[in-house]
Amino acid sequence: MSPEMQPHDDTTLISSSRQYIASMLDKLPESLKDAGRETVVQVVCDELRKIPVPLLGSILAKAVEKQFGGEKATDDSVYELGEMLQSMQESDDAFQRQLESINIFLPEIMEAITQQEQRMQKRDTPDLRVLSAKLDLKYPVNDNELRIILSNTGDSSVMVDEIFLEVRDWEPDTNIDFSMPAAPMQMLFLKAELSVEKTEYPLFSLNNTQPRIFGERGDGAELIVIQLSSVNNAKYSLQLRIPYQDLSTGNKGIVYYPDTGENLIELSFPYSPGWNKDITTESILERTKIFSQMELKFRKIYSILKDVYSSDEKNIETANEKLFATGLTTGIGTFPDIGSMLLVFGPIFLKLAPSDKSLEVEKLIRDIRSMLPGKSQSF
């Protein structure tokens, strides 16, 4: 990072970036009036890389290229890009909102800048590192998400051909998530679907992603978002392995995250039929325990409904509050719809039931449904 620009807080980072974008936009219209859409996006990305905060410039340029460049460079997308850049000039809050709209978050950038500055004072050889990492637990509403900023703070460029996600250990997760969808899914970046039968996931290969070059002194730093699902109800202990090659000497090395000896990344994927269709009844671990938990939940639902609907008042609001307290929710934390829940969980509950309990399970489901006004007795 140049000595004249050493940001140590997000206010400095934002103001410098906003000033640069404003200056950049003043210069662009005349030079691009006859250019094609893909060229417009490419020139914008080239200019964004020159933002006087190299780490942010590189990450922002790559995010813009991914969202608006190549085949996505239509009249509408270029207009949307222009609107986004114009909005970034309006205020610090607007700048942050626009960054977040393309999945760039300032706290992560600031943490990475601090790490980069510290390492640049010490290294004059290749130094590929995970400068910032954030674990966003979205499952089962969406895949769990690991966000890392990968940068080379040394003085020689390196090539990264692949990033491996390795499963170091796993154990069954016998919890059940009884929530149901009520909001759209979010966008994907790098994705891996975990299984207890597999220990290594080459993320670039799985997502048809090309090797990356990380230039010296932080040039080419990249925000990498890894979204993880599972075909088994399991808790995994994970680690990233990132082999690289020094482009000037040919020497090879490996970066681990977390570092060897540190605590591994732990992610749990409970059985969640309302959301995750990848975990099928055939792939469930500890089926007996899962059935037992489901049976307890269904009997609790029956008990709550029976208490409420056997009274003269038939206080539906009270029933909803009690059902909500048992963990029956939608993805946005509202009261559940038992009819919809039965449509999803009823057949699964019956399929998991031991043969000697099938009739008992069928009756329990019918008894619950019989208390729901306007609902059919079948499922």
N, C-alpha and C positions, 0 to 999 in steps of 0.2 A: 504494500500500500504506500502511496506517495507520501512524503513527509508533510506536505501541505494539507493533506486530508486525513486526519486521524480521528474518526468518529468514536465517541465513547458513550453516547446516549442516543436514544431513538429520535429525539428532537433534531439533533444535528444531522443524523442520517436522512430523516425525512426532508428537512429544509434543503439540504444540498441536492437531493435527488429531484425534488420538485422544481428547483431552479434549473437544473440541467434539462429536465423534460420540457419545461417551458421554452428554453432556448433552442432545444432540438426541434420542437414543433414549428418554431418561427422559420427555421431553415429548410424544412422538408417540402412544403407545398410546391415551390417553384421547380425544384430539382426532380420531382416525381410526377409532374402533371401528365406526362405521356407514358409513364411506366406501367407495366402489367401488374396485376394484383399480387402475384407471388414475389415480384421484385420489390414492390412497396413494403411487404412484410419483412423481406430479407434486409432491406436497407434500414428499416426501423430497428430490427434486432441488432444489426451492426452498430447502430448509434447507441442503443440501450446498453450495450456492453461497455461503452465509454463513460457511463455514469461514474462520478468520482468516488464511488464506493465499490471497488471491483467485485467483491463477493455478491452484492445485491445486483449489480449490472449483469453479471454472468447468469445468475439464476433467473432474473426477470426476463432476459433475452430468450433463454431456453423455454421458459413457460409460455411466452408469447408465440414463439415459433411452433410449439406443440399445439397450441389452441387455435392459432389463426393462419399458420403457414401451410406450404405445400398444397395439397388438394383442397384444404379448407379455406384457401384464400379466394373467396368470392367477393362480389361487391358488398354484400351484407356484412360479411365478417370483417372486411377492411374498414367499413363504416363503424362497426362495433368496436374495433381496436382503436380507431380515432376517438370515439366517445370515451373509451376507458382512459386514454392518455390525457384527454382534455379534462376529465373529472379529477385526475390525480393532481392537477394544479390548484384545485379550488380550496382545499384545506388539508390539514394533517389527517383529520379523520377520514376524509374522502380518499386520500392517498392509501391509507391502511385498508379501507374497505375494498378498494380496487385490487390491491395486492391479495387480499384474502379471497377475492372472487376467482383468482387463478391459483389458489392454494399456496400462497406465500405468506408466512406469518412473521411479523417483526421480532417477537421474542426469540424465535429460533435463529433469525439472521443475526441479531445482536450477540447471542451466545456464540455463534460461529465466528463472528468478527473478532470477539475477544480471544477466543482460542487461536484463531489464525495469527493475530498480532503477536501473541506470546510465543508461538512456535517459529514465526519468521525471525525472531530475534536470536534464535538458537541454531537454526538449520541452514546449511548451505549445500545439502544433498537432497535427493528426492525424499519427500515426507508426506506420503498419502495418508490421510487421517479422516475419521468421522468426527467432524467438528461440533456437530449438534445432533441430538437424537431425541425424538419425542414419541411416546407410545400412546396412541389414541384408541381406547377400548370402546368400539362401536358395536361389537357383536352382541346380540344377533340381528340388530336393526340393519347393520351392514358389516362388512368384513372388518376385523381388527386391523389397525393401520399403524405401521412403523414408518416414521418419517426421519430420514437422515440427510445431513448435508455433508457430502463427500468432497474433499478438497486436497490438493497437493500444495503444501506450503513451502516446499523445498525449491531448489534452483535448477531442476532438470525435469522435463516433461515425462510423464509415464502413460502407458496404455493399460486400460483395464478391459480385458476380454469378457469377463464374466463376474457376477456376484453370486455366491452360493449361500443359500439359507440352509443351515444344517440343524437337524433335530438331535440334540444331545441326550434327551430322555423324554419319556411321556408316562402318563398314568391316566386311568379312566376318570372321567368327570361324571358323577352320578346325579348331579343336579338337573333339574328341568326348568326351563324358562317358559312360562305360560302366557307370555305377552303375545300380541297379535299385531300385524302391520296396520299402520294408519298414516304412513308418509312414504313418498317415493324414495327409491334407492339413490345412492350418490354415485359419482363417476369413479372409474377405476384407473389405476396407473400400472405399476407392476403388480402382478397378482400371482399368488400361489395357493393351491388347494392342498392342505396337509392331510396326511394319512399316517396311521401308526405303523404301516407296513413300509414306509419309505423314510430315509434319513437325510437325503440331499436334494435340493431344489435349485437348479441353475436358472436364476431369475431372468437373465437376458434371453436365454434360449426359449424359455417358456412363454415369453412375451414378444418374441420376434424383434428384439432390441439389439441394435448394433453396438460394437465395442465403443468405449468412450476414451477420449484423450483428455487428461488433466494437466494443463500447462503449469509452468513454474510460477511461484509466488501467488498462488490462489487463482490464476487465470483458468477459466473453464470449470470452476466449482459448480456442483450440481445438487439440486434438491431431488432426492429419490424417495418416492412414496411406495411402500410395499403393503399391499392389502392381502390379508390372510384369512382364509376360511378353512374348514375341515370336513372330511367325510366321516369322521368318528367323533363321538363325544369324549374328548380327551383334553388333558392339560399338558402342554408341550414346554420343554426347556430348549431355547433356540439360541443360535449364534450365527452371525454373518462371517463369511470367509471371502476376502477380496484379494485374489492374486493380481499382481501388476508387473510390468516390465519397464525399466528405465530406458527411454528411447535414445538416450545419448550413449549409454554404456552397454545396454543389453542385459544388465543385471536384473534378476527377478527377486521379488519379495512378496510377502503376504501380510495383509492387514486383517485383524480379527476385531469384531465388535459384538459383544463387549470383549475387552482384552482378556487373554488367557489368565485365569486366576480370579477374575471378577465374577459377580453374580450373572447368570445367564438371563436372557429375556424369557419371562414366563407368561404364556398366553393360555387361557382356558376357553374351551368351546363346549358349553353345556348343551344338552339336547334341547332344541328349540323348534318344535314342529311348526309353530306359527310363522316362522321366518325362513329357517334353513331347510331346504328340500334335499340338500346334499347328504345329510345324515339320515339315512333310511332306517327302517326297522331292522333290516338285515345287517346293517353296519354298526348297530348300537353295541357298545361295550357294557357289560354288567346288566343284561336285560332284566334279570330278576329284581335288582334294586330299582331300576327305572320304573318297572311296572308297579312296584310297591309304593313309590313316591306318587305316581299318577293316581293310584287307587286312593291314597290318603287325600289327595287334592279333590278328587271327584266326590268322595264322601263328605268332605268339608263343604263343598258347594251344595250338596244335597241338604246338609244340616242347616245351612244358612237360609236357603230358599224355603225349607219346610217351616222353620221358625217364623219367617216373615209372612208367607202366604197362608199359613194356618190361622193367622190373626185376622180380625175384622178389618183392620186398617190397610193391610197389604202395602206396607211402606216400602215402595220400590227403592227410594233413595237410600234408606237404611241398608237394604240388601246390597246395593251397589257399593256402599262404603265398606261394608264387611268383606265383600268379594274382592274389592280393590286391595284391602289390607292383606289378603292371602297371596298376593302376587299376580292376580289376574288383571292385566293392564293392556293398553294399546301402546304402540311405539312412542306416542307423544304424551303418555302418562294420564290418560283419561279413563273413565269408568269402562269396564269391559262389556262386550256383548256376548252373553252366554250362548245364545243360539249359534252365532258364528263360531265361537270357540268349540262347541260340540261338533260342528261340521268338520273341523280340522282334527280335533283330538279324539273324538269318539271312535272312528274306525281304527286309529292307532292304538288306543287303549284296548280295544277288543282284540286286535291282532297280537298284542303283547301278552294277553292273558293266557295263563296255563289252561290246558284243555278242561281241567276240572273246575275252572272258575268262569268259563265263557258265559254260561247262562246267568250267573250272578252279575257279571259285568253288563250284559245286555239289559238286564232289569234295572240296574242302577242308572244307566244312561236314559232309559225310557222314563224312569221316575223323575229325573231332573227335567227332561224336556216337557213332561206333562204339566210342570208348574210354570212354564213360560207361555204367557198369553199369545195366541195366534201362531204358535209354532207347531210344526208337524211332529208326530210321534216317531217318525223314522229319521235316519241319518245316513 
